[in-house]
Amino acid sequence: MKAVLDSEGELNALDAAMADGDLGRNMARAAQLVLAALKDGALPMAWPALLFLRLADVLRGVDGTLSALLSVFFGRAGRHLAQRRLKWQKTRHPRGTRRRCSHLGWDALEVYDALCAGEKEVETVGESAEGQRTFLDALLPALRVAGKSIKPAEAEGLFIPLEDDEEYNLEFAEQHMDWGRQTSADEVAPEIEESDRPAQEANGHV
């Protein structure tokens, strides 16, 4: 986050050559909001699904196409894991039985799959692909490296617990209800159309 804040002027200058020169300002604003949420304890770091959904919600408050697409990215990743957890709940806690604790949790491969789902959503919403001078040119290579570095045997030892307690389940239900419907293509696409689409078409830049 500090690197983003320190690079505000440089990012503005680079963006000005192709677009409206506000990329640095927008990214600095995003960094400030994320840091504020972290300081306030509003980022559930131990709960990946909620963390991604919360980041999506934070980024919705920042101007610019990149912020909107990052919100789509984290929102889709969060919903991917949320659906995974809801399926786990139905499997582990059949109606009429006692709730049981389980060691089952998010492993590295599941989080990776969630991030890949987020990337695919960005391609759809942003109508972009690798090689078109968008942030996908950085994201996709990073995901490929991450995918190759995760070995099944190692993934089994990287479980992040699906906390089986009342506090988590209440928080999960409330936040998933609030954020699960957000960062959809229908909400973000109009913003792209109205703001930066002309610049993207002219310069091939997001």
TORGU-589041 format. One record per atom (N, C-alpha, C): x, y, z. Coordinates in nm, 4 decimals, decimal comma. Layout:
<recs>
((X Y Z));
...
</recs>
This chain:
<recs>
((0,0814 -0,1193 0,0000));
((0,0000 0,0000 0,0000));
((0,0862 0,1264 0,0000));
((0,1954 0,1217 0,0734));
((0,2846 0,2373 0,0768));
((0,3404 0,2654 -0,0624));
((0,3729 0,1584 -0,1359));
((0,4261 0,1766 -0,2707));
((0,3240 0,2447 -0,3612));
((0,1976 0,2090 -0,3453));
((0,0922 0,2721 -0,4251));
((0,0809 0,4197 -0,3903));
((0,0812 0,4499 -0,2616));
((0,0716 0,5892 -0,2185));
((0,1915 0,6698 -0,2665));
((0,3097 0,6109 -0,2585));
((0,4309 0,6816 -0,3006));
((0,4364 0,7020 -0,4517));
((0,3620 0,6220 -0,5262));
((0,3668 0,6283 -0,6728));
((0,2526 0,7091 -0,7329));
((0,1773 0,7795 -0,6503));
((0,0601 0,8512 -0,7013));
((0,0954 0,9444 -0,8165));
((0,1968 1,0281 -0,7978));
((0,2337 1,1231 -0,9020));
((0,2808 1,0550 -1,0291));
((0,3613 0,9525 -1,0146));
((0,4133 0,8807 -1,1312));
((0,3007 0,8132 -1,2089));
((0,2066 0,7525 -1,1372));
((0,0938 0,6869 -1,2032));
((0,0056 0,7884 -1,2748));
((-0,0151 0,9039 -1,2131));
((-0,0926 1,0093 -1,2792));
((-0,0262 1,0520 -1,4093));
((0,1056 1,0682 -1,4049));
((0,1792 1,1122 -1,5238));
((0,1711 1,0084 -1,6356));
((0,1877 0,8817 -1,6011));
((0,1784 0,7760 -1,7015));
((0,0382 0,7687 -1,7604));
((-0,0616 0,7811 -1,6751));
((-0,2002 0,7734 -1,7211));
((-0,2367 0,8926 -1,8085));
((-0,1779 1,0083 -1,7805));
((-0,2088 1,1291 -1,8569));
((-0,1686 1,1159 -2,0033));
((-0,0712 1,0307 -2,0309));
((-0,0266 1,0127 -2,1691));
((-0,1288 0,9369 -2,2531));
((-0,2212 0,8649 -2,1872));
((-0,3172 0,7825 -2,2600));
((-0,4617 0,8120 -2,2235));
((-0,4839 0,8638 -2,1036));
((-0,6217 0,8829 -2,0576));
((-0,6338 1,0170 -1,9857));
((-0,7065 1,0190 -1,8729));
((-0,7358 1,1455 -1,8068));
((-0,6444 1,1767 -1,6898));
((-0,5423 1,0958 -1,6667));
((-0,4406 1,1300 -1,5678));
((-0,4818 1,1205 -1,4228));
((-0,5808 1,0369 -1,3927));
((-0,6255 1,0267 -1,2531));
((-0,6002 0,8890 -1,1925));
((-0,5250 0,8053 -1,2609));
((-0,5016 0,6701 -1,2107));
((-0,4332 0,6716 -1,0749));
((-0,3295 0,7533 -1,0606));
((-0,2583 0,7601 -0,9336));
((-0,3478 0,8066 -0,8205));
((-0,4285 0,9079 -0,8479));
((-0,5197 0,9592 -0,7448));
((-0,6195 0,8517 -0,7036));
((-0,6746 0,7817 -0,8015));
((-0,7729 0,6784 -0,7699));
((-0,7117 0,5621 -0,6927));
((-0,5925 0,5192 -0,7345));
((-0,5277 0,4081 -0,6656));
((-0,4834 0,4483 -0,5247));
((-0,4411 0,5731 -0,5086));
((-0,4045 0,6212 -0,3754));
((-0,5274 0,6226 -0,2848));
((-0,6407 0,6635 -0,3406));
((-0,7646 0,6633 -0,2639));
((-0,8022 0,5210 -0,2235));
((-0,7874 0,4269 -0,3156));
((-0,8168 0,2871 -0,2845));
((-0,7259 0,2367 -0,1731));
((-0,5974 0,2698 -0,1817));
((-0,5023 0,2265 -0,0789));
((-0,5385 0,2848 0,0572));
((-0,5786 0,4113 0,0590));
((-0,6168 0,4760 0,1845));
((-0,7382 0,4080 0,2469));
((-0,8361 0,3740 0,1640));
((-0,9570 0,3089 0,2150));
((-0,9268 0,1691 0,2681));
((-0,8411 0,0957 0,1980));
((-0,8053 -0,0386 0,2437));
((-0,7279 -0,0313 0,3746));
((-0,6341 0,0615 0,3835));
((-0,5568 0,0773 0,5070));
((-0,6466 0,1182 0,6230));
((-0,7438 0,2054 0,5962));
((-0,8366 0,2479 0,7007));
((-0,9215 0,1304 0,7484));
((-0,9683 0,0494 0,6535));
((-1,0477 -0,0680 0,6903));
((-0,9645 -0,1667 0,7710));
((-0,8377 -0,1820 0,7335));
((-0,7488 -0,2722 0,8065));
((-0,7258 -0,2219 0,9483));
((-0,7044 -0,0919 0,9618));
((-0,6815 -0,0327 1,0934));
((-0,8040 -0,0466 1,1827));
((-0,9221 -0,0354 1,1231));
((-1,0468 -0,0444 1,1994));
((-1,0882 -0,1887 1,2274));
((-1,0100 -0,2833 1,1795));
((-1,0458 -0,4234 1,1993));
((-1,1611 -0,4679 1,1126));
((-1,1832 -0,3965 1,0018));
((-1,2970 -0,4258 0,9155));
((-1,2636 -0,5215 0,8021));
((-1,1401 -0,5704 0,7974));
((-1,1023 -0,6693 0,6969));
((-1,0843 -0,8046 0,7651));
((-1,1748 -0,8982 0,7423));
((-1,1671 -1,0299 0,8074));
((-1,0566 -1,1147 0,7452));
((-0,9337 -1,0943 0,7889));
((-0,8176 -1,1551 0,7249));
((-0,8196 -1,3082 0,7305));
((-0,8846 -1,3653 0,8305));
((-0,8865 -1,5112 0,8448));
((-0,9982 -1,5772 0,7647));
((-1,0847 -1,4968 0,7047));
((-1,2001 -1,5496 0,6334));
((-1,1920 -1,5062 0,4870));
((-1,1322 -1,5835 0,4004));
((-1,1059 -1,5415 0,2623));
((-1,2282 -1,4935 0,1857));
((-1,3393 -1,5634 0,1962));
((-1,4582 -1,5228 0,1210));
((-1,5033 -1,3835 0,1623));
((-1,5126 -1,3606 0,2925));
((-1,5543 -1,2295 0,3414));
((-1,4499 -1,1231 0,3114));
((-1,3232 -1,1590 0,3180));
((-1,2170 -1,0627 0,2880));
((-1,2293 -1,0133 0,1447));
((-1,2460 -1,1049 0,0515));
((-1,2579 -1,0648 -0,0888));
((-1,3827 -0,9803 -0,1114));
((-1,4941 -1,0198 -0,0500));
((-1,6173 -0,9428 -0,0658));
((-1,6044 -0,8041 -0,0042));
((-1,5360 -0,7957 0,1091));
((-1,5165 -0,6652 0,1725));
((-1,4263 -0,5759 0,0864));
((-1,3202 -0,6321 0,0292));
((-1,2340 -0,5547 -0,0598));
((-1,3126 -0,5053 -0,1812));
((-1,3998 -0,5895 -0,2340));
((-1,4837 -0,5481 -0,3463));
((-1,5711 -0,4302 -0,3073));
((-1,6264 -0,4365 -0,1876));
((-1,7122 -0,3290 -0,1389));
((-1,6332 -0,1996 -0,1212));
((-1,5138 -0,2084 -0,0661));
((-1,4295 -0,0903 -0,0470));
((-1,3967 -0,0261 -0,1811));
((-1,3613 -0,1071 -0,2792));
((-1,3200 -0,0544 -0,4089));
((-1,4353 0,0073 -0,4861));
((-1,5569 -0,0293 -0,4507));
((-1,6729 0,0328 -0,5153));
((-1,6822 0,1818 -0,4842));
((-1,6163 0,2241 -0,3778));
((-1,6196 0,3648 -0,3402));
((-1,5108 0,4484 -0,4040));
((-1,4390 0,3923 -0,5016));
((-1,3284 0,4622 -0,5665));
((-1,3633 0,4874 -0,7127));
((-1,3307 0,6058 -0,7627));
((-1,3580 0,6393 -0,9018));
((-1,2664 0,5624 -0,9959));
((-1,3069 0,5535 -1,1213));
((-1,2208 0,4975 -1,2242));
((-1,2547 0,3553 -1,2636));
((-1,2229 0,3233 -1,3881));
((-1,2508 0,1905 -1,4409));
((-1,1694 0,0824 -1,3722));
((-1,0416 0,1088 -1,3459));
((-0,9580 0,0069 -1,2828));
((-1,0132 -0,0320 -1,1465));
((-1,0568 0,0660 -1,0693));
((-1,1145 0,0365 -0,9379));
((-1,2408 -0,0482 -0,9521));
((-1,3218 -0,0138 -1,0517));
((-1,4446 -0,0900 -1,0747));
((-1,4135 -0,2344 -1,1120));
((-1,3133 -0,2537 -1,1968));
((-1,2786 -0,3892 -1,2388));
((-1,2118 -0,4679 -1,1268));
((-1,1343 -0,4015 -1,0433));
((-1,0777 -0,4692 -0,9269));
((-1,1888 -0,5107 -0,8307));
((-1,2924 -0,4273 -0,8217));
((-1,4072 -0,4626 -0,7389));
((-1,4767 -0,5863 -0,7951));
((-1,4900 -0,5920 -0,9271));
((-1,5466 -0,7107 -0,9921));
((-1,4606 -0,8332 -0,9624));
((-1,3293 -0,8172 -0,9715));
((-1,2354 -0,9273 -0,9488));
((-1,2518 -0,9860 -0,8093));
((-1,2457 -0,9006 -0,7079));
((-1,2561 -0,9503 -0,5711));
((-1,3979 -0,9980 -0,5391));
((-1,4984 -0,9307 -0,5974));
((-1,6354 -0,9728 -0,5730));
((-1,6623 -1,1129 -0,6249));
((-1,6137 -1,1403 -0,7453));
((-1,6344 -1,2742 -0,8022));
((-1,5552 -1,3792 -0,7251));
((-1,4322 -1,3457 -0,6868));
((-1,3521 -1,4399 -0,6077));
((-1,4209 -1,4700 -0,4751));
((-1,4768 -1,3668 -0,4121));
((-1,5465 -1,3863 -0,2857));
((-1,6704 -1,4718 -0,3006));
((-1,7471 -1,4475 -0,4074));
((-1,8676 -1,5273 -0,4285));
((-1,8330 -1,6729 -0,4584));
((-1,7219 -1,6934 -0,5292));
((-1,6770 -1,8305 -0,5574));
((-1,6534 -1,9069 -0,4270));
((-1,5818 -1,8463 -0,3338));
((-1,5554 -1,9120 -0,2058));
((-1,6810 -1,9187 -0,1196));
((-1,7666 -1,8165 -0,1301));
((-1,8901 -1,8175 -0,0516));
((-1,9784 -1,9348 -0,0923));
((-1,9882 -1,9579 -0,2227));
((-2,0673 -2,0707 -0,2708));
((-2,0063 -2,2026 -0,2245));
((-1,8749 -2,2065 -0,2212));
((-1,8037 -2,3259 -0,1725));
((-1,8377 -2,3518 -0,0263));
((-1,8427 -2,2452 0,0535));
((-1,8702 -2,2633 0,1958));
((-2,0159 -2,3024 0,2200));
((-2,1065 -2,2423 0,1448));
((-2,2467 -2,2777 0,1612));
((-2,2685 -2,4254 0,1276));
((-2,1992 -2,4740 0,0262));
((-2,2073 -2,6162 -0,0079));
((-2,1519 -2,7005 0,1056));
((-2,0409 -2,6536 0,1656));
((-1,9809 -2,7257 0,2788));
((-2,0776 -2,7319 0,3960));
((-2,1460 -2,6197 0,4228));
((-2,2403 -2,6167 0,5344));
((-2,3511 -2,7197 0,5155));
((-2,4034 -2,7284 0,3948));
((-2,5117 -2,8229 0,3689));
((-2,4637 -2,9667 0,3833));
((-2,3385 -2,9908 0,3450));
((-2,2829 -3,1257 0,3518));
((-2,2491 -3,1665 0,4944));
((-2,1921 -3,0722 0,5712));
((-2,1429 -3,1051 0,7043));
((-2,2509 -3,0964 0,8114));
((-2,3550 -3,0198 0,7855));
((-2,4566 -2,9994 0,8887));
((-2,5960 -3,0285 0,8341));
((-2,6272 -3,1536 0,8064));
((-2,7612 -3,1868 0,7596));
((-2,8663 -3,1413 0,8601));
((-2,9808 -3,1057 0,8098));
((-3,0890 -3,0589 0,8969));
((-3,1272 -3,1684 0,9958));
((-3,1429 -3,1282 1,1213));
((-3,1840 -3,2212 1,2244));
((-3,0705 -3,2923 1,2941));
((-2,9457 -3,2626 1,2568));
((-2,8317 -3,3263 1,3222));
((-2,7535 -3,2224 1,4003));
((-2,6709 -3,2702 1,4936));
((-2,5863 -3,1794 1,5708));
((-2,4759 -3,1250 1,4826));
((-2,4415 -2,9995 1,5040));
((-2,3337 -2,9384 1,4281));
((-2,2018 -2,9961 1,4760));
((-2,1152 -3,0244 1,3812));
((-1,9858 -3,0827 1,4142));
((-1,8741 -2,9942 1,3609));
((-1,7639 -2,9913 1,4338));
((-1,6468 -2,9183 1,3862));
((-1,5788 -3,0012 1,2778));
((-1,5098 -2,9352 1,1902));
((-1,4401 -3,0043 1,0834));
((-1,3066 -2,9374 1,0579));
((-1,2077 -3,0178 1,0179));
((-1,0780 -2,9620 0,9821));
((-1,0813 -2,9027 0,8421));
((-1,1899 -2,9322 0,7671));
((-1,1967 -2,8883 0,6287));
((-1,1881 -2,7365 0,6202));
((-1,1157 -2,6860 0,5238));
((-1,1049 -2,5413 0,5074));
((-1,0602 -2,5056 0,3679));
((-1,0307 -2,3782 0,3498));
((-0,9809 -2,3337 0,2199));
((-0,8364 -2,3796 0,2046));
((-0,8053 -2,4459 0,0969));
((-0,6654 -2,4741 0,0714));
((-0,6171 -2,3809 -0,0393));
((-0,4878 -2,3862 -0,0675));
((-0,4290 -2,2926 -0,1623));
((-0,4914 -2,3057 -0,3007));
((-0,5264 -2,4272 -0,3404));
((-0,5845 -2,4479 -0,4722));
((-0,7226 -2,3853 -0,4829));
((-0,8002 -2,3913 -0,3754));
((-0,9345 -2,3339 -0,3785));
((-0,9294 -2,1818 -0,3875));
((-0,8373 -2,1216 -0,3124));
((-0,8209 -1,9765 -0,3205));
((-0,7715 -1,9379 -0,4596));
((-0,6801 -2,0157 -0,5139));
((-0,6307 -1,9912 -0,6498));
((-0,7454 -1,9995 -0,7504));
((-0,8297 -2,1008 -0,7380));
((-0,9442 -2,1147 -0,8281));
((-1,0377 -1,9947 -0,8170));
((-1,0541 -1,9434 -0,6956));
((-1,1393 -1,8262 -0,6757));
((-1,0819 -1,7046 -0,7471));
((-0,9509 -1,6858 -0,7378));
((-0,8868 -1,5731 -0,8052));
((-0,8967 -1,5877 -0,9571));
((-0,8860 -1,7102 -1,0063));
((-0,9017 -1,7331 -1,1501));
((-1,0444 -1,7009 -1,1950));
((-1,1417 -1,7354 -1,1121));
((-1,2806 -1,7020 -1,1439));
((-1,2987 -1,5511 -1,1494));
((-1,2324 -1,4804 -1,0589));
((-1,2376 -1,3348 -1,0605));
((-1,1776 -1,2779 -1,1870));
((-1,0666 -1,3352 -1,2319));
((-1,0015 -1,2878 -1,3543));
((-1,0918 -1,3081 -1,4750));
((-1,1582 -1,4221 -1,4825));
((-1,2484 -1,4487 -1,5942));
((-1,3639 -1,3487 -1,5963));
((-1,4112 -1,3122 -1,4783));
((-1,5191 -1,2136 -1,4703));
((-1,4719 -1,0781 -1,5206));
((-1,3482 -1,0422 -1,4897));
((-1,2920 -0,9158 -1,5380));
((-1,2839 -0,9165 -1,6904));
((-1,2426 -1,0280 -1,7486));
((-1,2363 -1,0373 -1,8944));
((-1,3734 -1,0123 -1,9558));
((-1,4769 -1,0694 -1,8934));
((-1,6121 -1,0552 -1,9463));
((-1,6640 -0,9130 -1,9306));
((-1,6531 -0,8596 -1,8105));
((-1,7069 -0,7266 -1,7831));
((-1,6271 -0,6183 -1,8555));
((-1,4945 -0,6307 -1,8530));
((-1,4106 -0,5290 -1,9145));
((-1,3904 -0,5469 -2,0627));
((-1,4436 -0,6562 -2,1180));
((-1,4272 -0,6858 -2,2607));
((-1,2804 -0,6724 -2,3007));
((-1,1954 -0,7361 -2,2233));
((-1,0515 -0,7246 -2,2463));
((-0,9858 -0,8606 -2,2307));
((-0,8622 -0,8688 -2,2759));
((-0,7869 -0,9935 -2,2670));
((-0,6398 -0,9605 -2,2535));
((-0,5623 -1,0612 -2,2223));
((-0,4183 -1,0418 -2,2097));
((-0,3608 -0,9923 -2,3423));
((-0,2666 -0,8998 -2,3339));
((-0,2044 -0,8456 -2,4536));
((-0,2668 -0,7172 -2,5035));
((-0,3706 -0,6679 -2,4338));
((-0,4377 -0,5447 -2,4749));
((-0,4007 -0,4265 -2,3862));
((-0,2891 -0,4370 -2,3201));
((-0,2360 -0,3289 -2,2368));
((-0,3323 -0,2903 -2,1242));
((-0,3851 -0,3904 -2,0564));
((-0,4649 -0,3680 -1,9364));
((-0,3933 -0,4333 -1,8187));
((-0,4510 -0,4207 -1,6995));
((-0,3866 -0,4810 -1,5825));
((-0,3885 -0,6335 -1,5878));
((-0,4632 -0,6900 -1,6830));
((-0,4592 -0,8347 -1,7020));
((-0,3213 -0,8806 -1,7477));
((-0,2458 -0,7915 -1,8101));
((-0,1104 -0,8273 -1,8535));
((-0,0184 -0,8536 -1,7352));
((-0,0542 -0,8051 -1,6197));
((0,0219 -0,8343 -1,4975));
((-0,0452 -0,9445 -1,4167));
((-0,1781 -0,9433 -1,4142));
((-0,2516 -1,0390 -1,3317));
((-0,2393 -1,1822 -1,3831));
((-0,2572 -1,2016 -1,5122));
((-0,2558 -1,3375 -1,5666));
((-0,1210 -1,4078 -1,5509));
((-0,0090 -1,3431 -1,5806));
((0,1197 -1,4101 -1,5553));
((0,1385 -1,4459 -1,4082));
((0,0922 -1,3576 -1,3193));
((0,1041 -1,3858 -1,1760));
((0,0213 -1,5080 -1,1382));
((-0,0984 -1,5191 -1,1944));
((-0,1828 -1,6352 -1,1655));
((-0,1215 -1,7634 -1,2213));
((-0,0603 -1,7541 -1,3377));
((0,0030 -1,8736 -1,3948));
((0,1179 -1,9224 -1,3070));
((0,1984 -1,8287 -1,2599));
((0,3092 -1,8659 -1,1718));
((0,2559 -1,9268 -1,0429));
((0,1508 -1,8655 -0,9877));
((0,0918 -1,9176 -0,8641));
((0,0388 -2,0586 -0,8847));
((-0,0282 -2,0807 -0,9983));
((-0,0835 -2,2127 -1,0251));
((0,0229 -2,3202 -1,0365));
((0,1350 -2,2859 -1,0972));
((0,2433 -2,3830 -1,1134));
((0,3163 -2,4096 -0,9821));
((0,3125 -2,3136 -0,8919));
((0,3878 -2,3278 -0,7669));
((0,3130 -2,4065 -0,6607));
((0,1830 -2,4265 -0,6807));
((0,1020 -2,4991 -0,5824));
((0,1009 -2,6471 -0,6176));
((0,1547 -2,7274 -0,5291));
((0,1559 -2,8717 -0,5480));
((0,0470 -2,9340 -0,4611));
((-0,0257 -3,0328 -0,5129));
((-0,1340 -3,0946 -0,4349));
((-0,0922 -3,1378 -0,2954));
((0,0260 -3,1979 -0,2834));
((0,0706 -3,2445 -0,1517));
((0,0891 -3,1282 -0,0564));
((0,1367 -3,0138 -0,1101));
((0,1559 -2,8964 -0,0257));
((0,0222 -2,8321 0,0074));
((-0,0686 -2,8334 -0,0895));
((-0,1975 -2,7694 -0,0679));
((-0,2722 -2,8327 0,0481));
((-0,2547 -2,9630 0,0659));
((-0,3254 -3,0314 0,1736));
((-0,2849 -2,9783 0,3102));
((-0,1658 -2,9208 0,3196));
((-0,1197 -2,8692 0,4479));
((-0,1405 -2,7209 0,4647));
((-0,2155 -2,6607 0,3703));
((-0,2347 -2,5161 0,3750));
((-0,3799 -2,4802 0,4017));
((-0,4454 -2,5608 0,4811));
((-0,5855 -2,5339 0,5112));
((-0,6016 -2,4072 0,5940));
((-0,6959 -2,3246 0,5525));
((-0,7390 -2,2112 0,6335));
((-0,8743 -2,2515 0,6904));
((-0,8878 -2,2667 0,8212));
((-1,0095 -2,3244 0,8785));
((-1,1362 -2,2509 0,8384));
((-1,2402 -2,3273 0,8115));
((-1,3738 -2,2716 0,7974));
((-1,4324 -2,2678 0,9382));
((-1,4115 -2,1554 1,0073));
((-1,4505 -2,1481 1,1479));
((-1,5950 -2,1921 1,1673));
((-1,6124 -2,2876 1,2558));
((-1,7439 -2,3447 1,2796));
((-1,7972 -2,2917 1,4121));
((-1,8259 -2,1614 1,4166));
((-1,8759 -2,1031 1,5400));
((-1,9856 -2,0026 1,5080));
((-2,0602 -1,9659 1,6111));
((-2,1754 -1,8794 1,5911));
((-2,1359 -1,7418 1,5387));
((-2,0256 -1,6867 1,5913));
((-1,9831 -1,5532 1,5485));
((-1,9522 -1,5516 1,3992));
((-1,8772 -1,6515 1,3543));
((-1,8420 -1,6561 1,2126));
((-1,9656 -1,6747 1,1264));
((-2,0524 -1,7686 1,1644));
((-2,1679 -1,7973 1,0816));
((-2,2618 -1,6778 1,0721));
((-2,2781 -1,6033 1,1817));
((-2,3622 -1,4850 1,1784));
((-2,3003 -1,3786 1,0896));
((-2,1699 -1,3561 1,1077));
((-2,0996 -1,2577 1,0252));
((-2,1056 -1,2973 0,8780));
((-2,0832 -1,4235 0,8506));
((-2,0831 -1,4709 0,7129));
((-2,2196 -1,4495 0,6486));
((-2,3243 -1,4881 0,7193));
((-2,4587 -1,4758 0,6637));
((-2,4937 -1,3307 0,6343));
((-2,4631 -1,2420 0,7297));
((-2,4972 -1,1012 0,7125));
((-2,4178 -1,0375 0,5988));
((-2,2862 -1,0597 0,5978));
((-2,2030 -0,9947 0,4986));
((-2,2239 -1,0547 0,3603));
((-2,2438 -1,1842 0,3536));
((-2,2675 -1,2447 0,2229));
((-2,3965 -1,1928 0,1634));
((-2,4966 -1,1717 0,2467));
((-2,6225 -1,1176 0,1992));
((-2,6032 -0,9756 0,1475));
((-2,5226 -0,8962 0,2205));
((-2,5004 -0,7568 0,1832));
((-2,4157 -0,7434 0,0575));
((-2,3094 -0,8234 0,0482));
((-2,2106 -0,8035 -0,0585));
((-2,2246 -0,9001 -0,1744));
((-2,2937 -1,0114 -0,1526));
((-2,2998 -1,1139 -0,2560));
((-2,3682 -1,0680 -0,3829));
((-2,4549 -0,9664 -0,3736));
((-2,5253 -0,9177 -0,4910));
((-2,4514 -0,8020 -0,5571));
((-2,3404 -0,7594 -0,4992));
((-2,2687 -0,6436 -0,5508));
((-2,1642 -0,6832 -0,6539));
((-2,1052 -0,5811 -0,7157));
((-1,9963 -0,5962 -0,8126));
((-2,0347 -0,6896 -0,9259));
((-2,1567 -0,6742 -0,9743));
((-2,1999 -0,7545 -1,0873));
((-2,1704 -0,6810 -1,2169));
((-2,1760 -0,7522 -1,3268));
((-2,1495 -0,6913 -1,4567));
((-2,2512 -0,5816 -1,4863));
((-2,3765 -0,6023 -1,4498));
((-2,4797 -0,5035 -1,4783));
((-2,4532 -0,3717 -1,4078));
((-2,3910 -0,3763 -1,2898));
((-2,3646 -0,2546 -1,2145));
((-2,2405 -0,1826 -1,2638));
((-2,1395 -0,2582 -1,3044));
((-2,0118 -0,1984 -1,3395));
((-2,0052 -0,1557 -1,4847));
((-2,0657 -0,2310 -1,5744));
((-2,0554 -0,2009 -1,7167));
((-2,1000 -0,0596 -1,7518));
((-2,2131 -0,0090 -1,6967));
((-2,2521 0,1283 -1,7295));
((-2,1462 0,2304 -1,6920));
((-2,0778 0,2105 -1,5794));
((-1,9739 0,3042 -1,5385));
((-1,8603 0,3048 -1,6390));
((-1,8239 0,1873 -1,6899));
((-1,7177 0,1797 -1,7892));
((-1,7619 0,2500 -1,9165));
((-1,8854 0,2273 -1,9564));
((-1,9363 0,2888 -2,0779));
((-1,9352 0,4406 -2,0685));
((-1,9763 0,4932 -1,9539));
((-1,9913 0,6368 -1,9392));
((-1,8599 0,7095 -1,9188));
((-1,7596 0,6414 -1,8604));
((-1,6376 0,7127 -1,8242));
((-1,5216 0,6859 -1,9174));
((-1,4683 0,5654 -1,9136));
((-1,3395 0,5412 -1,9776));
((-1,3450 0,4598 -2,1056));
((-1,4619 0,4144 -2,1481));
((-1,4660 0,3313 -2,2674));
((-1,4071 0,4017 -2,3896));
((-1,4373 0,5311 -2,4142));
((-1,3772 0,5966 -2,5304));
((-1,2254 0,5945 -2,5256));
((-1,1694 0,6204 -2,4071));
((-1,0238 0,6213 -2,3938));
((-0,9673 0,4819 -2,4148));
((-1,0397 0,3813 -2,3674));
((-0,9926 0,2441 -2,3851));
((-0,9898 0,2073 -2,5327));
((-1,0958 0,2455 -2,6053));
((-1,1029 0,2097 -2,7454));
((-0,9959 0,2814 -2,8262));
((-0,9664 0,4045 -2,7853));
((-0,8689 0,4833 -2,8597));
((-0,7262 0,4406 -2,8310));
((-0,7023 0,4018 -2,7060));
((-0,5648 0,3766 -2,6645));
((-0,5363 0,2333 -2,6244));
((-0,6400 0,1494 -2,6165));
((-0,6178 0,0120 -2,5718));
((-0,5668 0,0060 -2,4309));
((-0,6228 0,0904 -2,3398));
((-0,5666 0,1035 -2,2049));
((-0,6766 0,1087 -2,1026));
((-0,6601 0,0331 -1,9939));
((-0,7507 0,0397 -1,8787));
((-0,6738 0,0934 -1,7621));
</recs>
